[in-house]
Amino acid sequence: MTKIKLIATDIDGTLFDDDKHYNVDRLNNYIDALHQKNILFSIASGNNYDHLKRIFKETPNIDLFIAENGAQIVTNNKTIYERPMPKELVNDMIPTLTSELDLKSLSLSGKKASYAESKENLPLYHMRNIVIVDDLLKVNDSIYKFNIQLQHDDLTDAIKFLNDNYGNDIYAAVSGFGSIDIMRNQVNKSIALNRLCNLKNIALDDVMAFGDNLNDLEMIQEVGTGVAMKNAKPQVLAVADMVTDNDNNHDGVVDTLQKEFDL
C-alpha cells in the first residue's frame, strides 16, 4: 500500500450502522492516532453540512467534510470549495421534474438551508434545517443539490430521463434510501477529493476511501486505495481495491483502520 495521507469515508451503509450509529470512542481514538501519523480524516457524504456537523458533534477532530456529494468542502466550519447549480438551471428543472416524474418528494439543498413545499415524505432525519416555502422557484439561496424520491423503487427510467434531458448540465446519482441526488455537472465525491488533494498537496494515490453505494463509485475507483464495504453494491465491489472483513453493522470501517494502520 502507498503511504496514505488522507482517509475519506461515506456515512450511511459505511461508517454508520443501519440504526445510524457509529462507535464514537473508537473513531475518536483512531483519528487521534492517525493524526500522530500525519494522516487526515474526512467525511464524504451526500448529506448537507448542517446535518454532518450535527451528527458528528461528538467527533470534533474530523479534519474535513465533503458534503452534498462533492458540491461543498468544509474545514473548521469554513467552506473552502463549492460548486452550486446555476439559478437558471434550478428554475428550469423544478417544473420539469414535477410534471414529468412520479415524485414522492422534491427538495433543494442550499447553503443556508434545505427547502421543500411540504414536509410530507421527506427524509427529515437528514433535513433538520428544512424550510417550507410556498414556491421553490422563489428560493433565494445557493443550491447545491436536488433530492428526489419517487413513488416506486425503480429509479432506472428517472435516471435515464435526467441524463437524456440534462446530461450536459447535471450529474444524477442514486443515493441512500431509494432517492436520487442531482448535482451540477463535474460534481461527485471523486472530483471533490481530487480538488481537496490539490488544496492539501496530496496525491490522489495517497488517499484511502470507504463506500458502499453508487454515489461512492467514482471515489472508490479513482483513489489509490478504494475500500468497498462487505455490504456494498455489486458495482462498488467490482471496482474496489479492498473489501472490509465486516459490514457496516459490525464496525467494518474502524476495524479496517485498526488493521491497516496498526492502531
Phi and psi restraints in degrees (value plus and minus 20) as a CYANA .aco file:
   2 THR   PHI     -85.7   -45.7
   2 THR   PSI     145.3   185.3
   3 LYS   PHI     -92.7   -52.7
   3 LYS   PSI      89.4   129.4
   4 ILE   PHI     -94.8   -54.8
   4 ILE   PSI     112.5   152.5
   5 LYS   PHI    -137.9   -97.9
   5 LYS   PSI     -33.2     6.8
   6 LEU   PHI    -167.9  -127.9
   6 LEU   PSI     112.7   152.7
   7 ILE   PHI    -135.2   -95.2
   7 ILE   PSI     112.8   152.8
   8 ALA   PHI    -146.7  -106.7
   8 ALA   PSI     117.7   157.7
   9 THR   PHI    -156.8  -116.8
   9 THR   PSI     120.2   160.2
  10 ASP   PHI     -90.2   -50.2
  10 ASP   PSI     150.5   190.5
  11 ILE   PHI    -127.9   -87.9
  11 ILE   PSI     -97.5   -57.5
  12 ASP   PHI     -84.3   -44.3
  12 ASP   PSI     106.2   146.2
  13 GLY   PHI      59.7    99.7
  13 GLY   PSI     -18.4    21.6
  14 THR   PHI    -149.2  -109.2
  14 THR   PSI    -106.0   -66.0
  15 LEU   PHI     -92.3   -52.3
  15 LEU   PSI     -56.5   -16.5
  16 PHE   PHI    -111.0   -71.0
  16 PHE   PSI     126.5   166.5
  17 ASP   PHI     -99.6   -59.6
  17 ASP   PSI    -198.1  -158.1
  18 ASP   PHI     -88.5   -48.5
  18 ASP   PSI     -35.9     4.1
  19 ASP   PHI    -115.7   -75.7
  19 ASP   PSI      -7.8    32.2
  20 LYS   PHI      46.6    86.6
  20 LYS   PSI      15.5    55.5
  21 HIS   PHI    -135.1   -95.1
  21 HIS   PSI     136.4   176.4
  22 TYR   PHI    -160.4  -120.4
  22 TYR   PSI     142.1   182.1
  23 ASN   PHI     -99.8   -59.8
  23 ASN   PSI      72.5   112.5
  24 VAL   PHI     -80.8   -40.8
  24 VAL   PSI     -69.1   -29.1
  25 ASP   PHI     -83.7   -43.7
  25 ASP   PSI     -65.2   -25.2
  26 ARG   PHI     -82.7   -42.7
  26 ARG   PSI     -65.5   -25.5
  27 LEU   PHI     -83.2   -43.2
  27 LEU   PSI     -64.3   -24.3
  28 ASN   PHI     -80.1   -40.1
  28 ASN   PSI     -64.0   -24.0
  29 ASN   PHI     -84.0   -44.0
  29 ASN   PSI     -59.9   -19.9
  30 TYR   PHI     -91.8   -51.8
  30 TYR   PSI     -57.7   -17.7
  31 ILE   PHI     -81.7   -41.7
  31 ILE   PSI     -62.9   -22.9
  32 ASP   PHI     -80.6   -40.6
  32 ASP   PSI     -61.9   -21.9
  33 ALA   PHI     -87.8   -47.8
  33 ALA   PSI     -58.2   -18.2
  34 LEU   PHI     -84.4   -44.4
  34 LEU   PSI     -59.7   -19.7
  35 HIS   PHI     -80.9   -40.9
  35 HIS   PSI     -54.7   -14.7
  36 GLN   PHI     -84.3   -44.3
  36 GLN   PSI     -44.0    -4.0
  37 LYS   PHI    -116.7   -76.7
  37 LYS   PSI     -10.4    29.6
  38 ASN   PHI      42.3    82.3
  38 ASN   PSI      18.9    58.9
  39 ILE   PHI    -132.4   -92.4
  39 ILE   PSI     107.2   147.2
  40 LEU   PHI    -103.9   -63.9
  40 LEU   PSI     132.8   172.8
  41 PHE   PHI    -145.2  -105.2
  41 PHE   PSI     107.4   147.4
  42 SER   PHI    -149.9  -109.9
  42 SER   PSI     127.9   167.9
  43 ILE   PHI    -116.9   -76.9
  43 ILE   PSI     114.7   154.7
  44 ALA   PHI    -145.2  -105.2
  44 ALA   PSI      87.9   127.9
  45 SER   PHI    -159.6  -119.6
  45 SER   PSI     137.7   177.7
  46 GLY   PHI    -101.5   -61.5
  46 GLY   PSI     -28.3    11.7
  47 ASN   PHI     -96.5   -56.5
  47 ASN   PSI     141.3   181.3
  48 ASN   PHI     -99.4   -59.4
  48 ASN   PSI     140.4   180.4
  49 TYR   PHI     -85.2   -45.2
  49 TYR   PSI     -56.1   -16.1
  50 ASP   PHI     -76.4   -36.4
  50 ASP   PSI     -63.3   -23.3
  51 HIS   PHI     -86.8   -46.8
  51 HIS   PSI     -64.3   -24.3
  52 LEU   PHI     -82.6   -42.6
  52 LEU   PSI     -63.0   -23.0
  53 LYS   PHI     -80.4   -40.4
  53 LYS   PSI     -58.6   -18.6
  54 ARG   PHI     -91.3   -51.3
  54 ARG   PSI     -65.7   -25.7
  55 ILE   PHI     -96.9   -56.9
  55 ILE   PSI     -36.4     3.6
  56 PHE   PHI    -130.1   -90.1
  56 PHE   PSI       7.0    47.0
  57 LYS   PHI     -84.0   -44.0
  57 LYS   PSI     -43.0    -3.0
  58 GLU   PHI    -107.5   -67.5
  58 GLU   PSI     -19.3    20.7
  59 THR   PHI    -148.4  -108.4
  59 THR   PSI      57.0    97.0
  60 PRO   PHI     -96.1   -56.1
  60 PRO   PSI     -29.8    10.2
  61 ASN   PHI    -115.5   -75.5
  61 ASN   PSI      -9.8    30.2
  62 ILE   PHI     -82.1   -42.1
  62 ILE   PSI     110.8   150.8
  63 ASP   PHI     -98.7   -58.7
  63 ASP   PSI     -59.6   -19.6
  64 LEU   PHI    -167.1  -127.1
  64 LEU   PSI     130.6   170.6
  65 PHE   PHI    -143.3  -103.3
  65 PHE   PSI      99.7   139.7
  66 ILE   PHI    -115.5   -75.5
  66 ILE   PSI      88.0   128.0
  67 ALA   PHI    -127.9   -87.9
  67 ALA   PSI     147.6   187.6
  68 GLU   PHI      36.5    76.5
  68 GLU   PSI      18.0    58.0
  69 ASN   PHI      37.8    77.8
  69 ASN   PSI       6.1    46.1
  70 GLY   PHI      89.1   129.1
  70 GLY   PSI     -20.8    19.2
  71 ALA   PHI     -99.2   -59.2
  71 ALA   PSI     -32.2     7.8
  72 GLN   PHI    -166.9  -126.9
  72 GLN   PSI     114.8   154.8
  73 ILE   PHI    -141.3  -101.3
  73 ILE   PSI     109.9   149.9
  74 VAL   PHI    -148.7  -108.7
  74 VAL   PSI     117.7   157.7
  75 THR   PHI    -159.4  -119.4
  75 THR   PSI     119.2   159.2
  76 ASN   PHI      32.1    72.1
  76 ASN   PSI      18.7    58.7
  77 ASN   PHI      45.8    85.8
  77 ASN   PSI      -0.2    39.8
  78 LYS   PHI    -144.3  -104.3
  78 LYS   PSI     110.5   150.5
  79 THR   PHI     -94.6   -54.6
  79 THR   PSI     102.1   142.1
  80 ILE   PHI    -126.9   -86.9
  80 ILE   PSI     -29.7    10.3
  81 TYR   PHI    -177.4  -137.4
  81 TYR   PSI     122.1   162.1
  82 GLU   PHI    -174.1  -134.1
  82 GLU   PSI     130.8   170.8
  83 ARG   PHI    -160.3  -120.3
  83 ARG   PSI      60.3   100.3
  84 PRO   PHI     -93.2   -53.2
  84 PRO   PSI     145.6   185.6
  85 MET   PHI    -101.7   -61.7
  85 MET   PSI     122.9   162.9
  86 PRO   PHI     -79.6   -39.6
  86 PRO   PSI     119.6   159.6
  87 LYS   PHI     -77.0   -37.0
  87 LYS   PSI     -59.1   -19.1
  88 GLU   PHI     -82.8   -42.8
  88 GLU   PSI     -59.1   -19.1
  89 LEU   PHI     -87.6   -47.6
  89 LEU   PSI     -63.7   -23.7
  90 VAL   PHI     -77.6   -37.6
  90 VAL   PSI     -68.1   -28.1
  91 ASN   PHI     -88.1   -48.1
  91 ASN   PSI     -48.0    -8.0
  92 ASP   PHI     -94.4   -54.4
  92 ASP   PSI     -57.6   -17.6
  93 MET   PHI     -96.8   -56.8
  93 MET   PSI     -53.0   -13.0
  94 ILE   PHI     -74.9   -34.9
  94 ILE   PSI     -76.0   -36.0
  95 PRO   PHI     -88.2   -48.2
  95 PRO   PSI     -50.5   -10.5
  96 THR   PHI     -87.6   -47.6
  96 THR   PSI     -66.7   -26.7
  97 LEU   PHI     -82.4   -42.4
  97 LEU   PSI     -61.1   -21.1
  98 THR   PHI     -84.0   -44.0
  98 THR   PSI     -58.9   -18.9
  99 SER   PHI    -107.5   -67.5
  99 SER   PSI     -48.1    -8.1
 100 GLU   PHI    -122.0   -82.0
 100 GLU   PSI     -38.8     1.2
 101 LEU   PHI    -135.8   -95.8
 101 LEU   PSI     130.3   170.3
 102 ASP   PHI    -102.5   -62.5
 102 ASP   PSI      57.1    97.1
 103 LEU   PHI     -99.4   -59.4
 103 LEU   PSI     119.5   159.5
 104 LYS   PHI    -114.2   -74.2
 104 LYS   PSI     -56.8   -16.8
 105 SER   PHI    -176.2  -136.2
 105 SER   PSI     136.1   176.1
 106 LEU   PHI    -163.9  -123.9
 106 LEU   PSI     109.6   149.6
 107 SER   PHI    -161.8  -121.8
 107 SER   PSI     137.3   177.3
 108 LEU   PHI    -131.6   -91.6
 108 LEU   PSI     116.2   156.2
 109 SER   PHI    -127.2   -87.2
 109 SER   PSI      93.9   133.9
 110 GLY   PHI    -134.6   -94.6
 110 GLY   PSI     156.7   196.7
 111 LYS   PHI     -87.9   -47.9
 111 LYS   PSI     -56.1   -16.1
 112 LYS   PHI    -110.1   -70.1
 112 LYS   PSI     -53.2   -13.2
 113 ALA   PHI    -188.2  -148.2
 113 ALA   PSI     157.8   197.8
 114 SER   PHI    -123.3   -83.3
 114 SER   PSI     130.3   170.3
 115 TYR   PHI    -153.2  -113.2
 115 TYR   PSI     122.1   162.1
 116 ALA   PHI    -174.8  -134.8
 116 ALA   PSI     143.9   183.9
 117 GLU   PHI    -111.6   -71.6
 117 GLU   PSI     -28.8    11.2
 118 SER   PHI    -178.4  -138.4
 118 SER   PSI     129.5   169.5
 119 LYS   PHI    -102.6   -62.6
 119 LYS   PSI     -29.7    10.3
 120 GLU   PHI     -79.9   -39.9
 120 GLU   PSI     107.6   147.6
 121 ASN   PHI      50.2    90.2
 121 ASN   PSI     -14.9    25.1
 122 LEU   PHI     -95.2   -55.2
 122 LEU   PSI     125.8   165.8
 123 PRO   PHI     -97.2   -57.2
 123 PRO   PSI      58.2    98.2
 124 LEU   PHI     -85.5   -45.5
 124 LEU   PSI     -41.4    -1.4
 125 TYR   PHI     -77.4   -37.4
 125 TYR   PSI     -55.4   -15.4
 126 HIS   PHI    -110.1   -70.1
 126 HIS   PSI     -22.4    17.6
 127 MET   PHI    -154.9  -114.9
 127 MET   PSI      36.1    76.1
 128 ARG   PHI     -86.9   -46.9
 128 ARG   PSI     -40.3    -0.3
 129 ASN   PHI    -118.2   -78.2
 129 ASN   PSI       8.4    48.4
 130 ILE   PHI     -89.2   -49.2
 130 ILE   PSI     116.8   156.8
 131 VAL   PHI    -137.5   -97.5
 131 VAL   PSI     103.3   143.3
 132 ILE   PHI    -109.3   -69.3
 132 ILE   PSI     106.6   146.6
 133 VAL   PHI    -142.9  -102.9
 133 VAL   PSI     138.7   178.7
 134 ASP   PHI     -93.1   -53.1
 134 ASP   PSI     -52.2   -12.2
 135 ASP   PHI    -169.3  -129.3
 135 ASP   PSI      95.8   135.8
 136 LEU   PHI     -81.7   -41.7
 136 LEU   PSI     -44.2    -4.2
 137 LEU   PHI     -87.1   -47.1
 137 LEU   PSI     -36.9     3.1
 138 LYS   PHI    -117.2   -77.2
 138 LYS   PSI     -17.5    22.5
 139 VAL   PHI     -85.9   -45.9
 139 VAL   PSI     111.4   151.4
 140 ASN   PHI    -132.5   -92.5
 140 ASN   PSI      67.6   107.6
 141 ASP   PHI    -181.8  -141.8
 141 ASP   PSI     142.3   182.3
 142 SER   PHI     -98.7   -58.7
 142 SER   PSI      99.8   139.8
 143 ILE   PHI    -119.4   -79.4
 143 ILE   PSI     102.3   142.3
 144 TYR   PHI    -110.0   -70.0
 144 TYR   PSI     -50.4   -10.4
 145 LYS   PHI    -182.1  -142.1
 145 LYS   PSI     123.6   163.6
 146 PHE   PHI    -110.9   -70.9
 146 PHE   PSI     127.3   167.3
 147 ASN   PHI    -147.9  -107.9
 147 ASN   PSI     105.1   145.1
 148 ILE   PHI    -145.3  -105.3
 148 ILE   PSI     125.5   165.5
 149 GLN   PHI    -142.4  -102.4
 149 GLN   PSI     121.9   161.9
 150 LEU   PHI    -120.3   -80.3
 150 LEU   PSI     147.6   187.6
 151 GLN   PHI     -94.4   -54.4
 151 GLN   PSI     -23.6    16.4
 152 HIS   PHI    -163.1  -123.1
 152 HIS   PSI     154.1   194.1
 153 ASP   PHI    -112.1   -72.1
 153 ASP   PSI     -32.0     8.0
 154 ASP   PHI    -103.9   -63.9
 154 ASP   PSI      87.0   127.0
 155 LEU   PHI    -117.2   -77.2
 155 LEU   PSI     -20.0    20.0
 156 THR   PHI     -80.2   -40.2
 156 THR   PSI     -69.2   -29.2
 157 ASP   PHI     -85.2   -45.2
 157 ASP   PSI     -56.6   -16.6
 158 ALA   PHI     -86.5   -46.5
 158 ALA   PSI     -63.0   -23.0
 159 ILE   PHI     -82.0   -42.0
 159 ILE   PSI     -61.9   -21.9
 160 LYS   PHI     -83.5   -43.5
 160 LYS   PSI     -63.0   -23.0
 161 PHE   PHI     -80.0   -40.0
 161 PHE   PSI     -65.6   -25.6
 162 LEU   PHI     -82.7   -42.7
 162 LEU   PSI     -64.4   -24.4
 163 ASN   PHI     -87.1   -47.1
 163 ASN   PSI     -59.0   -19.0
 164 ASP   PHI     -87.4   -47.4
 164 ASP   PSI     -55.6   -15.6
 165 ASN   PHI    -118.2   -78.2
 165 ASN   PSI     -45.9    -5.9
 166 TYR   PHI    -154.9  -114.9
 166 TYR   PSI       0.1    40.1
 167 GLY   PHI     -76.6   -36.6
 167 GLY   PSI     -50.7   -10.7
 168 ASN   PHI    -103.4   -63.4
 168 ASN   PSI     -31.9     8.1
 169 ASP   PHI    -132.2   -92.2
 169 ASP   PSI     -42.4    -2.4
 170 ILE   PHI    -152.6  -112.6
 170 ILE   PSI     147.3   187.3
 171 TYR   PHI    -148.3  -108.3
 171 TYR   PSI     101.8   141.8
 172 ALA   PHI    -129.2   -89.2
 172 ALA   PSI     111.2   151.2
 173 ALA   PHI    -152.9  -112.9
 173 ALA   PSI     116.9   156.9
 174 VAL   PHI     -89.7   -49.7
 174 VAL   PSI     104.6   144.6
 175 SER   PHI    -129.9   -89.9
 175 SER   PSI    -188.3  -148.3
 176 GLY   PHI     -91.1   -51.1
 176 GLY   PSI     140.4   180.4
 177 PHE   PHI      41.8    81.8
 177 PHE   PSI      13.2    53.2
 178 GLY   PHI      47.9    87.9
 178 GLY   PSI      11.1    51.1
 179 SER   PHI    -135.3   -95.3
 179 SER   PSI     149.4   189.4
 180 ILE   PHI    -142.9  -102.9
 180 ILE   PSI     107.6   147.6
 181 ASP   PHI    -116.1   -76.1
 181 ASP   PSI     115.5   155.5
 182 ILE   PHI    -143.1  -103.1
 182 ILE   PSI      94.6   134.6
 183 MET   PHI    -135.4   -95.4
 183 MET   PSI     153.6   193.6
 184 ARG   PHI     -85.2   -45.2
 184 ARG   PSI     135.0   175.0
 185 ASN   PHI     -79.0   -39.0
 185 ASN   PSI     137.3   177.3
 186 GLN   PHI      41.7    81.7
 186 GLN   PSI      14.4    54.4
 187 VAL   PHI    -150.2  -110.2
 187 VAL   PSI      95.3   135.3
 188 ASN   PHI    -179.8  -139.8
 188 ASN   PSI     155.7   195.7
 189 LYS   PHI     -85.5   -45.5
 189 LYS   PSI     -54.0   -14.0
 190 SER   PHI     -86.7   -46.7
 190 SER   PSI     -65.4   -25.4
 191 ILE   PHI     -83.1   -43.1
 191 ILE   PSI     -60.4   -20.4
 192 ALA   PHI     -84.0   -44.0
 192 ALA   PSI     -62.1   -22.1
 193 LEU   PHI     -82.8   -42.8
 193 LEU   PSI     -58.8   -18.8
 194 ASN   PHI     -82.4   -42.4
 194 ASN   PSI     -64.2   -24.2
 195 ARG   PHI     -85.3   -45.3
 195 ARG   PSI     -60.2   -20.2
 196 LEU   PHI     -83.0   -43.0
 196 LEU   PSI     -62.3   -22.3
 197 CYS   PHI     -82.3   -42.3
 197 CYS   PSI     -58.9   -18.9
 198 ASN   PHI     -82.7   -42.7
 198 ASN   PSI     -60.5   -20.5
 199 LEU   PHI     -86.9   -46.9
 199 LEU   PSI     -53.6   -13.6
 200 LYS   PHI    -119.3   -79.3
 200 LYS   PSI     -17.0    23.0
 201 ASN   PHI      38.1    78.1
 201 ASN   PSI      27.1    67.1
 202 ILE   PHI    -139.7   -99.7
 202 ILE   PSI     117.5   157.5
 203 ALA   PHI     -96.6   -56.6
 203 ALA   PSI     122.6   162.6
 204 LEU   PHI     -80.8   -40.8
 204 LEU   PSI     -47.8    -7.8
 205 ASP   PHI     -86.0   -46.0
 205 ASP   PSI     -38.5     1.5
 206 ASP   PHI    -117.4   -77.4
 206 ASP   PSI       2.6    42.6
 207 VAL   PHI    -133.4   -93.4
 207 VAL   PSI     117.1   157.1
 208 MET   PHI    -131.3   -91.3
 208 MET   PSI     111.7   151.7
 209 ALA   PHI    -151.8  -111.8
 209 ALA   PSI     120.8   160.8
 210 PHE   PHI    -132.7   -92.7
 210 PHE   PSI     118.6   158.6
 211 GLY   PHI    -183.0  -143.0
 211 GLY   PSI     150.9   190.9
 212 ASP   PHI    -156.9  -116.9
 212 ASP   PSI     -42.4    -2.4
 213 ASN   PHI    -137.7   -97.7
 213 ASN   PSI     158.2   198.2
 214 LEU   PHI     -87.5   -47.5
 214 LEU   PSI     -45.6    -5.6
 215 ASN   PHI     -97.7   -57.7
 215 ASN   PSI     -21.1    18.9
 216 ASP   PHI    -119.7   -79.7
 216 ASP   PSI     -26.3    13.7
 217 LEU   PHI     -77.8   -37.8
 217 LEU   PSI     -72.5   -32.5
 218 GLU   PHI     -83.0   -43.0
 218 GLU   PSI     -59.8   -19.8
 219 MET   PHI     -81.2   -41.2
 219 MET   PSI     -67.8   -27.8
 220 ILE   PHI     -82.8   -42.8
 220 ILE   PSI     -56.2   -16.2
 221 GLN   PHI     -95.0   -55.0
 221 GLN   PSI     -53.7   -13.7
 222 GLU   PHI    -114.5   -74.5
 222 GLU   PSI     -47.0    -7.0
 223 VAL   PHI     -94.6   -54.6
 223 VAL   PSI     147.6   187.6
 224 GLY   PHI     -82.9   -42.9
 224 GLY   PSI     -60.3   -20.3
 225 THR   PHI    -150.8  -110.8
 225 THR   PSI      76.8   116.8
 226 GLY   PHI    -111.3   -71.3
 226 GLY   PSI     103.0   143.0
 227 VAL   PHI    -134.0   -94.0
 227 VAL   PSI      96.6   136.6
 228 ALA   PHI    -110.0   -70.0
 228 ALA   PSI     120.6   160.6
 229 MET   PHI     -87.6   -47.6
 229 MET   PSI     132.1   172.1
 230 LYS   PHI     -76.9   -36.9
 230 LYS   PSI     -49.7    -9.7
 231 ASN   PHI    -114.3   -74.3
 231 ASN   PSI      -6.6    33.4
 232 ALA   PHI     -89.2   -49.2
 232 ALA   PSI     140.6   180.6
 233 LYS   PHI     -81.7   -41.7
 233 LYS   PSI     130.1   170.1
 234 PRO   PHI     -75.0   -35.0
 234 PRO   PSI     -56.6   -16.6
 235 GLN   PHI     -84.3   -44.3
 235 GLN   PSI     -54.6   -14.6
 236 VAL   PHI     -94.2   -54.2
 236 VAL   PSI     -63.9   -23.9
 237 LEU   PHI     -77.2   -37.2
 237 LEU   PSI     -55.2   -15.2
 238 ALA   PHI     -88.3   -48.3
 238 ALA   PSI     -47.0    -7.0
 239 VAL   PHI    -126.2   -86.2
 239 VAL   PSI     -22.5    17.5
 240 ALA   PHI     -96.8   -56.8
 240 ALA   PSI     131.5   171.5
 241 ASP   PHI    -103.1   -63.1
 241 ASP   PSI     -48.6    -8.6
 242 MET   PHI    -161.4  -121.4
 242 MET   PSI     139.0   179.0
 243 VAL   PHI    -148.2  -108.2
 243 VAL   PSI     114.7   154.7
 244 THR   PHI     -84.4   -44.4
 244 THR   PSI     128.9   168.9
 245 ASP   PHI     -89.2   -49.2
 245 ASP   PSI     -52.6   -12.6
 246 ASN   PHI    -139.2   -99.2
 246 ASN   PSI     138.4   178.4
 247 ASP   PHI    -105.2   -65.2
 247 ASP   PSI    -195.5  -155.5
 248 ASN   PHI     -86.7   -46.7
 248 ASN   PSI     -43.2    -3.2
 249 ASN   PHI    -102.1   -62.1
 249 ASN   PSI     -24.2    15.8
 250 HIS   PHI    -154.1  -114.1
 250 HIS   PSI      23.8    63.8
 251 ASP   PHI      39.3    79.3
 251 ASP   PSI      19.3    59.3
 252 GLY   PHI     -78.4   -38.4
 252 GLY   PSI     -60.3   -20.3
 253 VAL   PHI     -90.5   -50.5
 253 VAL   PSI     -73.3   -33.3
 254 VAL   PHI     -87.7   -47.7
 254 VAL   PSI     -52.5   -12.5
 255 ASP   PHI     -83.3   -43.3
 255 ASP   PSI     -60.2   -20.2
 256 THR   PHI     -86.9   -46.9
 256 THR   PSI     -60.8   -20.8
 257 LEU   PHI     -80.0   -40.0
 257 LEU   PSI     -64.7   -24.7
 258 GLN   PHI     -80.3   -40.3
 258 GLN   PSI     -62.8   -22.8
 259 LYS   PHI     -91.1   -51.1
 259 LYS   PSI     -66.5   -26.5
 260 GLU   PHI     -97.9   -57.9
 260 GLU   PSI     -46.1    -6.1
 261 PHE   PHI    -136.2   -96.2
 261 PHE   PSI      -8.5    31.5
 262 ASP   PHI      32.9    72.9
 262 ASP   PSI      31.1    71.1
